[in-house]
Amino acid sequence: MYIDLSLANLINLVFIGAGIGICCMSIQQVGSGIHIRKEVKGYFQLFFTLISVYISMHLIRMLLEGRPGSVYSVAIRVVTFIEFLVSGFMIYMLTLLILFIASPGKMGRIMNYIFLVFLIVHSIGLIVDQFTNFYYYFDELNVYHRARGYAMSNMMHILMLTQNMFLLVKYRDKFDKRLASSLWIYLLTPMGAIVLQLAFQEIQFIILTTVICAAYLCFVISRIQLERYENQQKEKERLDTELTLATRIQAETLPNIFPAFPDRKDFNIYASMNPAKEVGGDFYDFFLLDDTHLGIVMADVSGKGVPAALFMMVSKILIQNIAMMGNRPAEVLRRVNNQLCSKNKTDMFVTVWYGCLDLETGVLEAANAGHEYPVLKKADGNFELIKDKHGLVIGALEGSKYRSYELMMEPGAKLFIYTDGVPEATNANNELFGTERLVRALRMKESGNPQEIIEHIDSIVKDFVKDAPQFDDLTMLCLEYSGQKRG
């Protein structure tokens, strides 16, 4: 095969080879960048693919030029058509990038339509030129005499690039300085190369300059993406540290040292909480109101995460403070509800079960604000679900009233309270654990002490859920009443 090995063509071959190499390396680098957003990867992979096609068509045309025969003439015309068509889409891709970054709203849509019109006219002109003797854009102005449509196609490109420069000037405040510089380089350098080719008509400076400028633009955007990624990682590490601290603070606000009352022989209590996120909205609490009365709380705040944890802290403090004043359970819930409603701009709420156990008589007075049913085991019986009367959740409606009820706990009786994370634990088949399965599981270990019972339920629930994600906090408390005198 004959190839023109003139100095100009040798230079052009070097430019084309370097351009294709740079495009391939850029596509590979963009694809392997873990810090680069998916849409950015797709954009640049398409962008460099278009440039590669543009350069390849130019190379093929160089190899075909000068060869006699109608077949080669048709092939040159097709290759030239593809080359010029792709070059228009390359500029349009740059326009989309500028409009995406500038985000000019309605004006952006108008500018996009204008560019599309230019692109469509450019494409139709090329198509018409392939089937008529009409030289695209009055091609008698083709001073290079290289191919049909060459001169005026370049003029169209210059017009589109000029409009891109207008966008850069108009929306300059929207661009990072490094990104703006790389865009200006991409716009101005190829235009300078076109002018340079007026003096050196046979050397395709435009090819190499376009590729180098595109690679530099890609490098700058990738660098900006990397810096954002690194900043996001630093922010994530900071948030992880703060969440770890929040988890520790939350855990320390709940009674977590057991045995909780080592000098008491009249009762034994144990509780646990496993949040679905770093911090949760569930909480339990227990405290001695005086030497003969024990307060017990199980609650579940709506939502998850930090907001729920903050609401949980406020609710916990209010419940304990009002309970310590000697109020009965129904009154405790009523007063807590009114206080939370008065300053609850986030419309969060909390379900609460609160009970007060008389350690001398075994009478447990309790009230339920929309919480799960407690499970009670009498001294001579099995665990049974106590379907107590529910009041409205705390924080939903100011002025809500609640009703207290009594349970008798004889020596040997056990009480199990929990949040909805237990019965609503879900396995991979989307099956709920349920209260019936909970009661059966409790009966399997009803002779155990409170810690053994909770650890048993925790194990049963985890075995049921297996590898399915935990969607809700898992909180449980078990109380055993012995009625013995204080040691």
C-alpha positions in Angstrom: 0.0 0.0 0.0 1.3 3.4 -0.9 1.5 5.9 1.9 2.6 9.5 1.5 5.7 9.8 3.7 6.2 13.5 3.3 7.4 15.4 6.4 3.9 16.9 6.9 2.3 13.5 6.8 4.9 12.0 9.1 4.2 14.8 11.6 0.5 14.1 11.2 0.9 10.4 11.8 2.9 11.2 15.0 0.1 13.6 16.1 -2.6 11.0 15.4 -0.8 8.2 17.1 -0.1 10.3 20.2 -3.7 11.5 20.2 -5.2 8.0 20.1 -2.8 6.9 22.8 -3.7 9.8 25.0 -7.5 9.1 24.5 -7.1 5.4 25.4 -5.0 6.2 28.5 -7.6 8.8 29.6 -10.5 6.4 29.1 -8.7 3.8 31.2 -7.7 6.3 33.9 -11.2 7.7 34.2 -12.7 4.2 34.4 -10.4 3.1 37.1 -10.9 6.2 39.3 -12.9 5.0 42.4 -13.3 8.6 43.5 -14.9 9.7 40.2 -18.7 9.9 40.0 -20.4 7.4 37.7 -21.9 10.1 35.5 -18.5 11.9 35.2 -16.9 8.6 34.1 -19.6 8.0 31.5 -19.3 11.6 30.2 -15.5 11.4 29.7 -15.5 7.9 28.3 -18.0 9.0 25.6 -16.1 12.3 25.1 -12.7 10.5 24.5 -14.4 7.9 22.4 -15.7 10.6 20.1 -12.3 12.2 19.9 -10.8 8.7 19.1 -13.3 8.2 16.3 -12.6 11.7 15.0 -8.8 11.1 14.9 -9.2 7.6 13.5 -11.3 8.9 10.6 -8.7 11.4 9.8 -6.0 8.7 9.8 -8.1 6.5 7.4 -8.6 9.5 5.1 -4.9 10.1 5.0 -4.3 6.5 4.0 -6.9 6.6 1.3 -6.1 10.0 -0.3 -4.4 10.0 -3.6 -5.5 6.5 -4.5 -7.3 6.2 -7.9 -10.7 4.7 -8.3 -14.3 5.5 -7.5 -14.3 3.0 -4.5 -11.6 5.0 -2.8 -13.4 8.3 -3.7 -16.6 7.1 -2.0 -14.7 5.7 1.0 -13.0 9.1 1.5 -16.3 10.9 1.3 -17.9 8.6 3.9 -14.9 8.9 6.2 -14.8 12.7 5.9 -18.5 12.8 6.6 -18.0 10.8 9.9 -15.0 12.9 10.9 -16.9 16.3 10.5 -20.1 14.9 12.0 -18.3 13.6 15.1 -16.4 16.9 15.5 -19.7 18.7 15.9 -20.8 16.3 18.6 -17.5 16.8 20.4 -18.2 20.5 20.7 -21.7 19.8 21.8 -20.4 17.5 24.6 -18.4 20.4 25.9 -21.5 22.6 25.8 -23.4 20.1 27.9 -20.5 20.1 30.4 -20.5 23.9 30.7 -24.3 24.1 31.0 -24.3 21.3 33.6 -21.8 23.1 35.8 -23.3 26.6 35.3 -26.9 25.3 35.9 -28.5 28.5 34.4 -32.0 27.2 34.6 -34.4 28.3 31.9 -31.6 30.1 30.1 -29.7 26.9 30.0 -32.5 25.2 28.2 -32.7 28.0 25.6 -28.9 27.8 25.1 -29.1 24.1 24.7 -31.8 24.4 22.0 -29.6 27.0 20.2 -26.6 24.6 20.2 -28.9 21.7 19.1 -30.0 23.8 16.1 -26.4 24.5 15.1 -25.6 20.8 15.5 -28.6 19.8 13.4 -27.9 22.3 10.7 -24.3 21.2 10.7 -25.3 17.5 10.3 -28.0 18.2 7.7 -25.5 20.2 5.6 -23.0 17.3 5.7 -25.7 14.8 4.7 -26.9 17.0 1.8 -23.4 17.5 0.6 -23.0 13.7 0.3 -25.8 13.3 -2.3 -25.7 16.6 -4.2 -23.1 18.7 -6.0 -23.8 21.4 -3.6 -20.6 21.9 -1.6 -21.3 22.2 2.0 -21.5 25.8 3.0 -20.4 27.1 -0.4 -17.2 25.2 -0.3 -15.5 27.3 -3.0 -14.2 29.0 0.1 -12.2 25.8 0.9 -8.7 27.3 0.9 -7.2 24.0 2.1 -8.6 21.9 -0.8 -8.5 18.9 1.6 -12.1 17.7 1.7 -15.6 18.8 1.0 -17.0 20.9 3.8 -13.7 21.4 5.6 -13.4 25.2 5.7 -17.0 26.0 6.5 -17.2 23.1 8.9 -14.4 24.7 10.8 -16.2 28.0 10.7 -19.2 26.4 12.3 -17.0 24.9 15.0 -15.5 28.3 15.7 -19.1 29.8 16.0 -20.1 27.1 18.5 -16.9 27.5 20.5 -17.5 31.2 20.6 -20.9 30.6 22.1 -19.3 28.3 24.7 -16.9 31.2 25.6 -19.9 33.4 26.0 -21.3 30.9 28.6 -18.0 30.8 30.4 -18.0 34.6 30.7 -21.6 34.9 31.7 -21.5 32.2 34.4 -17.9 32.6 35.5 -19.0 32.8 39.2 -20.3 29.2 39.0 -16.9 27.7 38.0 -14.0 26.6 40.1 -10.9 28.6 39.0 -9.0 25.5 37.9 -11.9 24.2 36.0 -12.6 27.5 34.3 -8.9 27.7 33.3 -8.9 24.2 31.8 -12.1 25.0 29.8 -10.6 28.2 28.5 -7.5 26.3 27.4 -9.7 23.7 25.6 -11.7 26.4 23.8 -8.8 28.8 22.8 -6.0 26.4 22.0 -7.8 24.5 19.2 -9.0 27.8 17.8 -5.4 29.0 17.8 -4.4 25.7 16.1 -7.0 26.4 13.3 -5.4 29.8 12.7 -1.9 28.3 12.7 -3.0 25.9 10.0 -3.5 28.8 7.7 0.3 29.1 7.6 1.0 25.4 7.7 -1.9 24.0 5.8 -0.7 20.3 5.6 0.0 19.8 9.3 -3.0 18.9 11.6 -2.2 20.9 14.7 -5.8 20.8 15.6 -5.7 17.0 16.3 -3.0 17.0 18.9 -4.0 20.2 20.6 -7.6 19.0 20.9 -6.5 15.7 22.5 -4.0 17.4 24.9 -6.5 20.0 26.0 -9.2 17.4 26.5 -6.9 15.2 28.6 -5.9 18.3 30.7 -9.6 19.1 31.2 -10.2 15.5 32.3 -7.3 15.6 34.6 -8.5 18.8 36.3 -12.0 17.5 36.8 -10.7 14.2 38.1 -8.5 16.1 40.5 -11.4 18.1 41.7 -13.4 14.9 42.1 -10.5 13.4 44.1 -10.3 16.4 46.4 -14.1 16.2 47.0 -13.8 12.5 47.7 -11.0 13.0 50.2 -13.0 15.8 51.9 -16.0 13.6 52.0 -13.9 10.8 53.6 -12.6 13.2 56.2 -16.1 14.4 56.9 -17.3 10.8 57.1 -14.5 9.9 59.6 -15.4 13.0 61.6 -19.1 12.0 61.7 -18.1 8.4 62.5 -16.1 9.6 65.4 -18.9 11.8 66.6 -21.5 8.9 66.2 -19.2 6.6 68.1 -19.0 9.2 70.9 -22.8 9.7 70.7 -23.3 5.9 71.0 -21.1 5.8 74.0 -22.9 8.7 75.6 -26.3 7.2 74.9 -25.2 3.8 76.3 -23.9 5.5 79.5 -27.2 7.3 80.0 -29.0 4.0 80.4 -28.5 1.7 83.4 -25.9 -0.7 82.1 -24.1 -2.0 85.2 -25.4 -5.4 86.5 -26.4 -6.4 89.0 -27.9 -3.0 89.2 -28.8 -3.2 93.0 -26.4 -5.8 94.4 -27.6 -5.2 98.0 -31.2 -5.9 97.1 -32.6 -9.4 97.5 -36.2 -8.6 96.8 -35.9 -8.2 93.1 -33.5 -8.9 90.2 -33.5 -6.8 87.0 -31.6 -6.9 83.7 -31.9 -5.0 80.4 -30.2 -4.6 77.0 -30.5 -2.4 73.9 -29.0 -3.1 70.4 -29.6 0.0 68.2 -30.3 -0.5 64.5 -28.0 2.5 63.7 -25.1 3.9 65.6 -27.5 5.6 68.0 -31.1 4.6 68.5 -34.5 5.9 69.7 -35.4 3.1 72.1 -34.6 3.4 75.8 -35.2 1.6 79.0 -34.8 2.9 82.6 -35.3 1.7 86.1 -34.8 3.6 89.4 -35.7 3.4 93.0 -38.3 6.0 93.8 -37.8 5.3 97.5 -36.7 2.3 99.5 -39.9 0.4 98.7 -40.9 1.5 95.2 -39.1 0.7 91.9 -39.9 2.6 88.7 -39.6 0.8 85.4 -39.6 2.4 81.9 -39.6 0.9 78.4 -40.0 3.4 75.5 -39.6 3.8 71.7 -39.1 7.1 70.0 -40.4 7.5 66.4 -37.6 7.5 63.8 -34.0 6.5 64.1 -30.6 8.0 64.3 -29.4 11.2 66.0 -32.8 13.1 66.1 -34.5 10.1 67.7 -31.6 9.8 70.2 -31.9 13.5 71.2 -35.7 13.1 71.7 -35.0 10.0 73.6 -32.7 11.8 76.0 -35.3 14.5 76.7 -38.1 12.0 77.2 -36.0 9.9 79.6 -35.1 12.8 81.8 -38.7 14.1 81.9 -40.1 10.7 82.8 -37.6 10.1 85.6 -37.9 13.6 87.0 -41.7 13.6 87.1 -41.8 10.0 88.4 -39.4 10.9 91.3 -41.9 13.5 92.5 -44.2 10.6 93.6 -46.7 10.8 90.8 -48.7 7.7 89.8 -47.9 6.2 86.4 -50.9 7.7 84.5 -50.1 11.1 85.9 -46.4 10.7 84.9 -47.4 10.0 81.3 -49.9 12.9 81.3 -47.4 15.5 82.5 -44.6 14.2 80.3 -46.9 14.3 77.3 -48.0 17.9 77.9 -44.4 19.1 78.3 -43.2 17.3 75.1 -46.2 18.6 73.1 -45.5 22.2 74.1 -42.1 22.2 72.4 -42.4 19.5 69.9 -41.8 21.3 66.6 -40.5 18.2 64.9 -43.7 16.2 65.5 -41.8 13.3 67.0 -43.5 11.0 69.5 -42.6 8.2 71.9 -44.4 5.1 73.0 -44.0 4.5 76.7 -44.8 1.8 79.2 -44.2 2.9 82.8 -44.7 0.9 85.9 -44.2 1.4 89.6 -43.6 -1.8 91.7 -44.3 -1.8 95.4 -41.5 -4.0 96.6 -43.3 -4.8 99.9 -46.7 -5.9 98.5 -45.8 -6.9 94.9 -48.4 -4.6 93.4 -47.3 -3.3 90.1 -49.2 -0.2 89.0 -48.6 0.7 85.3 -49.8 2.8 82.4 -49.3 2.3 78.7 -48.9 5.1 76.1 -49.2 3.2 72.8 -46.4 0.7 73.7 -46.1 -3.0 73.2 -48.0 -5.3 75.5 -46.0 -6.6 78.6 -45.5 -10.3 79.2 -46.0 -11.5 82.8 -45.2 -14.9 84.4 -46.9 -15.5 87.6 -45.1 -17.5 90.3 -47.0 -20.7 89.5 -47.8 -20.1 85.8 -46.3 -19.5 82.4 -45.4 -16.3 80.5 -48.6 -14.7 79.3 -49.2 -11.6 77.2 -51.0 -8.9 79.1 -53.3 -7.0 76.8 -53.5 -3.7 78.8 -55.4 -0.6 77.6 -53.3 1.7 75.5 -53.4 5.5 75.7 -52.2 7.8 72.9 -48.5 8.0 72.2 -46.6 10.7 74.1 -46.0 13.9 72.2 -48.9 13.6 69.8 -51.7 15.6 71.4 -51.5 17.9 74.4 -54.1 17.2 77.1 -54.2 13.4 76.5 -55.3 11.4 79.5 -53.9 8.0 80.5 -55.3 5.2 82.7 -53.4 3.2 85.3 -53.9 -0.5 86.0 -52.5 -3.0 88.5 -50.8 -6.3 88.2 -50.0 -8.6 91.1 -46.5 -9.9 91.3 -46.1 -12.7 93.8 -42.7 -13.9 94.8 -41.2 -15.8 91.8 -43.2 -13.7 89.3 -41.3 -12.3 86.2 -42.1 -9.3 84.0 -40.8 -9.0 80.4 -41.1 -5.7 78.5 -39.7 -4.8 75.1 -39.9 -2.5 72.1 -41.4 -3.3 68.7 -38.0 -4.2 67.4 -38.5 -7.7 68.9 -41.8 -8.8 67.4 -41.1 -6.9 64.2 -37.7 -8.5 63.6 -37.8 -9.7 60.0 -36.0 -12.5 58.3 -34.9 -12.9 54.7 -38.4 -14.2 53.7 -40.0 -11.0 55.0 -41.6 -12.9 57.9 -42.1 -11.2 61.3 -40.9 -12.7 64.5 -44.2 -11.8 66.1 -45.5 -11.8 69.7 -46.7 -15.4 69.6 -43.2 -16.6 68.8 -41.8 -14.3 71.5 -44.1 -15.8 74.2 -43.2 -19.3 73.1 -39.5 -18.4 73.3 -40.0 -16.9 76.8 -41.7 -20.1 78.0 -38.7 -22.1 76.9 -36.5 -20.2 79.4 -39.0 -19.2 82.1 -37.0 -20.8 84.9 -33.9 -18.7 84.1 -32.9 -15.5 85.7 -33.5 -12.1 84.0 -30.1 -12.0 82.3 -30.5 -15.6 81.0 -34.0 -14.9 79.7 -32.9 -11.7 77.7 -29.8 -13.4 76.3 -32.0 -16.4 75.3 -34.5 -14.1 73.5 -31.7 -12.2 71.8 -30.2 -15.4 70.6 -33.6 -16.7 69.3 -34.3 -13.4 67.4 -30.8 -13.4 65.8 -31.2 -17.0 64.8 -34.6 -16.1 63.2 -33.3 -13.1 61.4 -30.0 -14.6 60.4 -28.3 -12.4 57.8 -31.2 -10.1 57.1 -30.5 -6.4 58.1 -31.7 -5.1 61.4 -34.3 -2.3 60.7 -35.3 -1.5 64.3 -33.7 -1.1 67.7 -33.9 -4.2 69.8 -34.5 -3.4 73.5 -35.6 -5.7 76.3 -36.0 -5.6 80.1 -36.8 -8.5 82.5 -37.7 -8.1 86.2 -37.9 -11.0 88.7 -39.7 -10.3 92.0 -38.7 -12.4 94.9 -40.3 -10.4 97.8 -37.5 -11.2 100.1 -36.4 -8.7 102.7 -33.6 -6.4 101.8 -30.2 -8.0 102.8 
